[in-house]
Amino acid sequence: MLECVVCGKKYEETVMSAILIEDTDCCTSEPEEEDLSGDYLCHICKKHSITDPSDTGFGFCRFDPEKQYALHVCDMENFCCREHYPETILDEEECSGWNDLIENINKES
C-alpha cells in the first residue's frame, strides 16, 4: 500500500500516480528512476489535480494522455510540462488565422 502525499490515505499502487521530482521537464515518456520522487498521488487527488493543480500542488501535462506522472505546479505552465509549453503558444500568423475563423463563424450565426 502506498500513501498519498496530499490526503494521507493508503491505496494499492494500481490507483496511484507517481510524482516526479521538481525541475523535471517532461512527463510523457517513461521517467528515469532518478526523476521519480518516491511520492504518490491517489486517484481521488489526481482528479482534483487535473482540474485545479493549485488545489493539491500537483498537476498533469495536457499532452500526457495517460496522466500517469504528476508534476509539481512550479514545473508547469498553462497545464503543460516545460517541454510542451512552447507548443501552446500561437505565433502571430496562427493567432490571426484563428481570429479570422472565429469571425467567420460568428457572421454565419
N, C-alpha and C positions, 0 to 999 in steps of 0.2 A: 504494500500500500504506500502511496506517495501522498505527501501533504501539499495542499495548495498554499502558495505564499500569500494569497490575498485573503481568503476566507478561513484558512487553517483546517479545513475538513480533509479527511483522507479518503482517497479513491484508488481504484485499480489503475495501473499505468495506461490501460487502453482508452481511458476517458480523459487523460491529461495531455496538455501541450507543454513541451519543453520550452524554457525561457532561455534565449541567447544572452551572452554576456553583453554589457554595454559596449558601444562602439563597433558593433557588428554591422557591416554594410548591407548585406543581403540575406534574405531568409528563404528564398525559393528553391535552393538546392540543398542537398544533404550537408549539414554543417560538419566541420571538423570537430573532433572531440573537445579541443581547447576553446571552441566557440560556445559550448554549452555551459550554462551557469550552474547546473545541478538543481535548479529550482523549477517548479512546475505550476501550471495554471489549470484548474479543474474545468470541466465542461460548462459549468454554470457561469463561472467568472469569465470564461472565454467568450460567451455570448455577450456579456457586458462590454468586454474589451473590443469586440468587433464594432459595436455601435457607438461606444464612447470610451476610447482609450484612457482619457483623463480620469475616468471613474475608478480604474484599477491600477493605473500606472504602466499598463502594458497594452500593446496593440498588435495588429497583424497587417502585413503589407497587402494592399488591394490586388497586387499582381501574384499573390500566393494563393492558388486555387484550393489547396489543401488546408490552409490556415493551421499548419502543423506546428510552426515555431513562432513563439511570441517574442516581440521586441520591446525594449524599454521605450517609453514615449519620447525620451530625449533623443533616440536614434531614428525617429520618424518625422516625416514632413508630409502633410496633406494625405494622411493614411497610407503612406508608402515608406519602404525602406530607403536608405540613402542611394542605393544603386538605381532604383526605379523612379525616384522622384523626378529626375530630368525629363522622363517620358511624359509627365503630366503637364509640362509647361508648353503652351502653344506659342509658336512664333507669330510674327505679325501677319503673315500670309494665311496661316491656318485660322487665326482668330477672325480675320476678315471673311474668310470662306464660311465659317460657322455663323457669323453675323448676317451674311447675305442669305444663307439658308433659313435662318430664323425669321428674317424679314419677309422672305417669300412665303413661308408657311403662314405667317400672320396675315398676309394680304389675302391668302386663299380662304381664311376662316371667316 
